[in-house]
Amino acid sequence: MDQTLAPIAAPIPVRASSTDDPAELLRFAIDARCLGAAALATLVEIRGGAARSLGAHMAVAADGRFCGYVSGGCVEAAVAAEALLAIAQGRDRMVKFGEGSPFFDIVLPCGGGISIAIHVLKDVGPLQHVLDRLGQRQAAGLVYSPERQTLISVDPPLRTCWTEGDFLTVYRPRTRVVLSGQTLEAQAVARLAEASGYDVIAVAPERPVADTIDPFTAVVLLHHDIDAEAAILETALHSPAFYIGALGSTRTHHRRVERLTTLGFGQDDIRRIKAPIGMFGPTRDATSLALSVLADVAAARLVAYA
């Protein structure tokens, strides 16, 4: 009787989640590694155009489940398959897709090319360190060495990049929106911000907010009376918030500027205020205003942490 065993079929990649939140991807990778084996795939090179920025991740479990994006969805299953091969062989690998890739049948719609570093996780400690720092609303960093096939946690670099043969990835806390105003517009902004995955804190004018404002916070003031916003606006101007926006017309803002000038705020401070608030305007309904405000917040975050 032939005792030859049939080869064990490799797992089929299956998307487990549609998230692209780095913290959720790292949690998935940690959980997968604790259950067996896992790999972290990272976008480390862009040739031409690309749908994601450098440092974008995918996390792949040994059973084929994966989450995250390194492109617009066109190569993710192929990346997961490569990660499963790396897990099976126990060795990291670098894979190219699109321009300059040996995979002629996988074409990026943007016409460019990307390189993906696939690291077979040996130690989840560095990933947990990143999660701990993000949980404390602090930036974090990881360094991946293709030569040593190691991943270590470091102080966050200024930006995600290559340096001396290693790839540095920076992680920053999710955007927090400190929202003040008992208005229909404030309710609309809160709903849309929460749907967008932002950390929303609604505050009353009399509530101290200094401890809730960090460099990754946008302060949104939606009052129809500038006297009601006064205390929070002054606190925001003394804070490291990356965005400060206030509701009101150009005429209203002139009054705001006069009051702040009287209080001793300089022009550099006052120029931090986006007023009238939002990316486009004027708007005539709460939903349009909410879209305008959050588009402005998102654009300001990109500029602040490009």
C-alpha positions in Angstrom: 0.0 0.0 0.0 1.3 3.4 -0.9 2.0 5.3 2.3 2.9 8.6 0.6 1.1 11.5 2.3 -0.6 14.1 0.2 0.9 17.6 0.7 -1.0 19.8 3.1 -2.9 22.5 1.3 -1.8 26.1 2.2 -4.4 28.2 3.9 -6.5 30.4 1.6 -6.2 34.1 2.4 -9.5 35.5 3.8 -10.1 39.1 4.8 -11.0 39.2 8.5 -11.6 42.9 8.8 -11.8 46.0 6.6 -10.1 48.3 9.0 -7.0 50.3 8.2 -6.5 51.6 11.7 -2.8 50.9 12.7 -3.7 50.1 16.3 -6.3 47.6 15.3 -3.9 46.0 12.8 -1.2 45.6 15.5 -3.7 44.1 17.9 -4.8 41.6 15.3 -1.1 40.7 14.7 -0.4 40.3 18.4 -3.5 38.1 18.9 -2.6 36.0 15.8 1.0 35.5 17.0 -0.2 34.4 20.4 -2.4 31.8 18.8 0.4 30.5 16.6 2.2 32.5 13.9 1.7 35.8 12.1 3.4 38.2 9.8 3.3 42.0 9.5 3.4 43.3 5.9 4.5 47.0 5.5 4.5 49.3 2.5 8.1 50.4 2.3 8.5 51.8 -1.3 6.3 53.6 -3.7 7.2 53.9 -7.4 4.9 56.4 -9.1 1.4 56.7 -7.6 -0.1 54.6 -4.8 -3.3 54.4 -2.9 -1.6 54.2 0.5 1.2 56.0 2.3 4.6 54.6 3.3 4.2 52.5 6.5 0.7 51.2 5.7 0.3 47.7 7.2 -1.3 44.4 6.7 -1.4 41.8 9.4 -1.7 38.1 8.4 -2.4 35.1 10.6 -1.1 31.6 9.9 -4.6 30.4 9.2 -5.1 32.8 6.3 -7.0 35.6 8.0 -5.7 39.0 7.2 -6.6 42.7 7.7 -5.3 46.0 6.6 -4.3 47.6 3.3 -1.1 48.4 1.4 -2.9 49.4 -1.7 -6.5 50.1 -2.9 -7.5 46.4 -2.5 -6.0 45.1 -5.7 -3.0 43.3 -4.3 -3.9 42.5 -0.7 -4.8 38.9 -1.3 -1.5 38.3 -3.1 0.4 40.0 -0.2 -1.4 37.7 2.2 -0.4 34.7 0.1 3.2 35.9 0.2 3.0 36.4 3.9 1.7 32.8 4.4 4.7 31.5 2.4 7.0 33.6 4.6 5.4 32.1 7.7 5.7 28.6 6.4 9.4 29.1 5.6 10.2 31.1 8.7 11.9 33.8 6.7 11.1 37.4 5.9 10.8 38.5 2.3 10.5 41.6 0.2 7.9 41.6 -2.6 7.3 44.0 -5.5 3.9 44.6 -7.2 3.1 46.8 -10.2 5.9 48.6 -11.9 9.2 46.6 -11.7 7.4 43.5 -10.3 7.8 39.9 -11.6 4.1 39.5 -11.1 3.0 40.7 -14.6 -0.6 39.6 -14.0 -1.0 41.9 -11.0 -1.3 45.5 -12.2 -1.9 48.5 -10.0 -4.7 50.6 -11.4 -2.6 53.8 -10.6 0.1 52.5 -12.9 2.8 52.7 -10.3 4.6 50.1 -8.2 5.0 49.2 -4.6 7.4 47.1 -2.4 6.2 45.3 0.6 8.4 44.1 3.4 7.0 40.9 5.1 8.2 40.2 8.6 7.5 37.0 10.3 6.7 38.0 13.9 9.0 36.5 16.5 8.4 39.0 19.4 5.2 41.0 19.9 6.7 43.1 22.6 7.6 46.0 20.2 4.0 46.0 18.8 2.6 46.1 22.3 4.9 49.0 23.2 3.4 50.9 20.3 -0.1 50.1 21.5 0.7 51.2 25.0 2.1 54.6 23.8 -0.9 55.2 21.5 -3.2 54.3 24.5 -1.4 57.1 26.4 -1.9 59.5 23.3 1.8 59.5 22.6 3.5 58.9 19.2 5.6 55.7 18.8 8.0 54.2 16.4 9.2 50.9 15.0 12.4 50.0 13.2 12.4 47.1 10.8 15.8 45.7 9.7 15.5 43.5 6.5 19.1 42.4 7.1 18.6 41.2 10.6 14.9 40.4 10.2 14.1 42.2 13.4 11.5 44.6 14.6 12.2 46.9 17.5 10.4 49.8 19.2 12.1 53.2 19.2 11.4 56.8 20.0 9.1 58.0 17.2 10.9 59.4 14.1 9.7 62.7 12.5 8.4 60.8 9.6 8.2 57.3 8.1 11.3 56.6 6.0 14.3 54.5 5.2 17.6 55.3 7.1 20.8 53.3 6.8 19.1 50.2 5.5 16.4 50.1 8.1 12.8 51.2 7.7 11.3 53.5 10.4 7.6 53.7 10.9 5.9 56.4 13.0 2.6 55.9 14.7 0.5 58.7 16.0 -2.7 58.7 18.1 -6.0 59.0 16.3 -7.5 62.5 15.9 -9.4 63.8 18.9 -12.1 66.3 18.4 -12.9 68.5 21.4 -16.3 69.9 20.6 -18.0 72.8 22.3 -21.5 74.0 21.6 -25.1 73.0 22.4 -26.3 73.4 18.8 -27.7 71.3 16.0 -24.5 71.8 14.2 -22.5 70.4 17.1 -24.7 67.3 17.2 -24.1 66.8 13.4 -20.3 67.2 13.8 -20.2 64.7 16.7 -22.2 62.1 14.8 -20.0 62.4 11.7 -16.7 62.6 13.7 -17.6 59.4 15.5 -18.5 57.7 12.3 -15.1 58.7 10.9 -13.3 57.0 13.8 -12.3 60.2 15.6 -12.2 60.4 19.4 -14.9 62.9 20.2 -15.1 64.7 23.5 -18.1 67.1 23.9 -17.5 69.7 26.6 -19.5 72.4 28.3 -18.2 76.0 28.3 -17.6 75.9 32.0 -15.7 72.5 32.0 -11.9 72.6 32.2 -10.5 71.1 28.9 -6.8 71.8 29.1 -5.9 68.2 30.0 -7.9 66.8 27.0 -6.1 68.9 24.4 -2.8 67.4 23.0 -1.0 67.9 19.7 -3.3 65.4 18.0 -6.5 67.3 19.0 -8.8 69.6 17.0 -10.8 72.1 19.0 -14.2 72.8 17.3 -16.2 75.7 18.7 -19.8 75.8 17.5 -21.5 78.6 19.5 -23.8 81.3 18.2 -22.6 83.6 20.9 -18.9 84.3 21.1 -19.1 85.0 24.8 -20.0 81.4 25.3 -16.8 80.2 23.6 -14.5 82.6 25.3 -13.0 80.4 28.1 -12.5 77.3 25.8 -11.1 79.4 23.0 -8.5 81.0 25.3 -7.5 77.5 26.6 -7.2 76.2 23.1 -4.9 79.1 22.1 -2.6 78.2 25.0 -2.6 74.5 23.9 -0.7 72.5 21.3 -3.9 71.7 19.3 -3.2 71.3 15.6 -6.6 72.8 14.7 -8.8 75.5 16.2 -12.0 76.4 14.4 -14.9 78.7 15.5 -18.4 79.2 14.1 -19.5 82.6 13.0 -19.4 85.1 10.1 -16.5 87.3 9.1 -18.0 90.1 11.1 -18.3 87.9 14.1 -14.7 86.9 13.8 -13.6 90.6 13.7 -15.3 91.0 17.1 -13.5 87.9 18.3 -10.2 89.2 17.1 -10.7 92.5 18.9 -11.6 90.8 22.2 -8.5 88.5 22.0 -6.2 91.4 21.1 -7.5 93.3 24.2 -6.7 90.2 26.2 -3.1 90.3 25.0 -3.1 87.5 22.3 -0.7 88.2 19.4 -1.4 87.9 15.7 0.4 84.5 15.5 -2.0 83.1 18.2 -5.1 84.6 16.5 -4.1 83.3 13.0 -4.4 79.8 14.5 -8.2 80.2 14.5 -10.0 79.0 11.4 -13.0 81.3 11.2 -15.4 81.1 9.6 -14.9 77.4 10.4 -14.8 74.7 7.7 -13.3 74.0 4.3 -16.1 75.4 2.3 -18.9 77.8 3.0 -21.2 79.4 3.7 -23.3 76.4 4.5 -27.0 76.5 5.2 -27.7 73.2 7.0 -26.0 71.2 9.8 -25.0 68.3 7.7 -23.1 70.4 5.2 -21.4 72.3 8.0 -20.3 69.0 9.6 -18.8 67.8 6.3 -17.1 71.2 5.9 -15.7 71.1 9.4 -14.4 67.6 9.4 -12.9 67.9 5.9 -11.0 70.9 7.2 -9.8 69.0 10.3 -8.7 66.1 8.2 -6.8 68.4 5.8 -5.1 70.2 8.7 -4.0 66.9 10.2 -2.4 65.9 7.0 -0.5 69.2 6.8 0.6 69.0 10.4 1.8 65.4 10.2 2.8 64.9 6.6 
